[in-house]
Each structure stands twice: as C-alpha cells, then as structure tokens.
Amino acid sequence: MRKLIRFLFKSFFWFLVLSNLWVLAYRYLPVPATPLMAIRYFQQEEPAPVQHEWIALDQISPELQKAVICAEDQQFLNHNGFDVAAIKKAQASNKEGKALRGASTISQQTAKNVFLWPQRSWVRKGFEVYFTFLIETYWSKERILEVYLNSIEFGPNVYGAHAAAQHWFDKEAADLSKDQATALAAILPNPRSYRPVNPSGYIAKRKRWISKQMINFGPLEFESETTKDIGAK
C-alpha cells in the first residue's frame, strides 16, 4: 500500500511539473501540431496531408480575430477562462430538454485543442478545466487567441487561419475581408460539414448575426504582456 501511495504521489507530482512546463513552453513556442490533427489524420479512409502553418497574430486579419470572438466567446477579454453566466444558461437550457447547448470559452477550446482529445467525458472535462486554468495563468489573452486561431479546425484537414485563408479564399490570412472573416467564424460549430463559400441559409444567417455583433463589440484591445506579468506577481 505504501509503494502504491508513493507511486501515485510521484506520478501526480511529475504530472504537475511536466504539464506546467508544457504550457509555459507554448507561451513562447509555436504549436507544431495538436492531438486532433493526428486523430483526424488516422481516421481518414484515404489519408490526405494536413494543411497547417503557424503564423503570428499580427499576420491574421483583425476582422477574423474579432469575428471568432463575437461568434464563440464575447466575454473572452473579461473572464478568467470560464463564462459562468453562459454555463448557467446552458445548464438551464439543457435541463428544459432543448437542444444541447455548449458554453465553452475560447480559452477552454484552446486547452482542449492543444493539450487534449476531442471525446466528451468527465475525465477530459476535468483536464480541460485544469489546462484552461494554466493557460489563463501563464498566457496573455492575445497569446490564447493566437494559439486558438492557429490550431482550430476550419474544414477537413484544414487547421489554423493561414491554411483556412489559402484553402477557402486563396489569399493570406492578413488580407481576409470582413465578409470572409465572418464566413470562417460562422462555420466553427461544425467546420467539417459547413462551408464558408457558397454558404447554406443557416451559415448566411450566422454571418449576418456575427457581423452585427462585431459592430456592437467595439475595438479589440488586449492586455499587454507587461501588464499580464505584473498582475501575475
């Protein structure tokens, strides 16, 4: 029993150490690949190359940055990783028997995409909470959005803003128009089924809604890295 307890304690200790180092490393280093990319690749009947290339946030259109925030998590700049109000609304909606409604923030989605696997389970959700806490502690909001936009799925084998801009619109991510940005943000609920070009009625409706939210949202202003470091001390 003592050996088991010692083993469990050491395992837990090294998990904490390595997970913290992993998150700290990605504060500065590009994320070369994610578990989802590998899973999707091996799930294919006929393997096709993964389209993905890391680019800095300043190489991504501000329109796309704002569009995904307005589409996915309008409290992104204000919360600490978890939108409590959205979680309560989702719980109430799900209890009433309505269609399942999620409340994952961009921070939670980033933690899941970069460090975990896509399957829904309480175990994965627990790890998601843990890694969300870590990235909110070590990374700035700007860094979280940068990693998110470089790792999120925008279509079959298409990951990140650079690949999405080239695959769907044959242009650089920095040159995306507002219409193209809202189209990409609109497909995020199911990027393997929806298309940003020649959109369905549902996606066209989402584009209009996102566009209105972008007008109401105002300027996109991030907390500086210096302020983040001071606040962490």
N, C-alpha and C positions, 0 to 999 in steps of 0.2 A: 504493500500500500504506500509506504514511504517513497519507494522508487517511482511509482506511478505519479504521486503528487509532485515529486521533484521534476519528473519528465514534463508534466503538464505546466508547471510553473516556468520551466526553461523555455518550453515551446511558446507560451504566452509572451514571455519577456522578449524573445527573439522576433516574434511577430510584430510586437510594438516597435522594436528598434528598426527592423527592416522596412516596415510599412511607412514609418516616418521618414526614413532616408529616401525611400522611393518617391514619396510625394515631394519632398524637398528637392530632389534631383529634377523633377519635372517642373519645378518653379522656374528653372533656367534652361533646361534642355528641351528640344523639340520631341514630341511624342512620335516615334517612328511607325508604330502600329498599335492596334488595340485588339483585345480578345474577340470582339465582334467581327473584326475583319477576318481573323483566322477562322472563326466558326462559319461565317458565311461562305468563305472560300471552299472549305471542305464539305459544305452542304450541297454545293452545286453538282449537278449530274455531269456537266461538261465544264470543268474549271476554266474560268476566264481571269485575266490579270486584274489585280486590284488597282483602281485609279485613285491615287492619293499622293499629295505632295505638300509638305509643310510650308506655310508662308507666315510672315509676321502679321500682326493685326493691322498695322498701318498699310498693308498691301491688300486689305479686304475693304470693299466699299462700305462707307459708313451707313449707307442705305440698308445693306444686308445686316449689319450689326444691329441697327435699330429694329429692323423688320423681325428678326428672330426673337428679340427681347419682347416686342409687342405681341408676337404670336404665342410665345411659350411661357413668358415669365415677366410680367410688367413690374413686379416688385423686386426684380433682380438686384438693383442697385441699393435697395433699402434693407433687405432681410439678411439674416446670418446663415443662409443656406436652406432654410425651411420657411415656407409661407404658411403660417399657422391658420390664417383666415381661409386660404384655399383648401387646406386639408380638412377643416371643419365643414366647408361647403360640399366637398367631395364625399365625406362620410355621410352627411345628411342626404345627399342625392342618391347614393348607393343604397342606403337603408330604405328609401322610398321605393326601391325596385326599379329605378330608372337605369338607363344605360350606364355601365361602369364609367366613372369619371376619375381621371387621374389628377394629381396635384403636385407632381414632381417639378421642382425648380430646375433652372439651368445648372445650378451647382450640383444637384442630385444627379441629373442626367450626365453631367461631365464625369462625376465619380463613377457612375455605372459604366459609361462608355470606355473609360480609360483603364480602370482597375478591375472591373468585374465582368460577369457574364450576363446575358440578356434574360435568362429564365426567371420567371416570377416565383419567389419563395420567401418565406420569412427569414431564412438564413441569409439569402442575398440582400434582402432589405436591411437587415441588421448591419451587414458590412457596408452597404450603401450609406447608411447614417454615419458610420464611423469615418469613412473616407470623405464624405461631404464635410464633416467637422474638420478634418485635417486640411483639405484644400482651402476652406474658408479661413483657417488659421494661418496657413503659410503663404497662400497666394493672394494677390490683389484681385478685385473684380475684373479688371482689364485682362489679367492673365487667365482667369477662369473662362472668360468669353473667347479669348484667343485659342485656348485648347479646345473648347467646345466647337468652335467654328472650323477647326482643323480635323476634328475626329468624327463629327456627326455624319450620319448616312444621308445622302441626297439622291439615292437611287441604287439599283443593283450594281454592286462593285464600285460605286462612286462615293468617296468619302472626303469630306472637307470642302471648303469654299473654292479652293483653286480648281480641284477636279470638277466640281459642280458647274462652275462658270464655263470651263472649257468644254465639258461634255454636253451641256444643255444649250449654251449660247455661243460657243466658240469665241470666247473673249477672256481677258484677265479678270480676276476677282475684283480688282480695284476699279474696273470700268463698268461694273453692273449698274444698270439704271434702277430707279425706284420700282418700276413695273416688274423687272426681272427679279429684284430682291424680294418683293412681296410674293412672287410666284414660287420662289425657292422656299421661303418661310411657310407658305401655305401647304406644302406637301409633307411637312415634317411629321404630322400624325401617322402617316403611313407612306414613307418615301419609296417603298418597293412596289407600291400599287399606283400611286398618284404621279402625275407628270406636270412639270411647270410650263411646258409648251403645249399649245392646243388644249388648255385645261378643261376639265369637266365643269358642269354647272356648279358643283359643290366647291371646287377649288377656286373658280372665278368669284364666287360669293365670299370665300375666305380672303381672297386677295383684296377685295373692296373693304372688308372689315379691318384687315391689318393696316391698310392704307389710312383709314380714318384714325385708328389707334396711334399711328405714327405721328399724325398731326397733333393729336391731343397730348402725346407724350412729352413733347418739347425737346430741347437739346440733350444729347447724350454726353454726360460728364462723368468721368471716372475719378475715384480717389487716387491720388498719386502714390507711387511706390514708397516715397519718403514718409508720407502720412501713414501708410499701412504699417511701415516698420516702427514708427513712433508709437502707434496705437497698440502694437503687439508687445511693447516693453512694459 
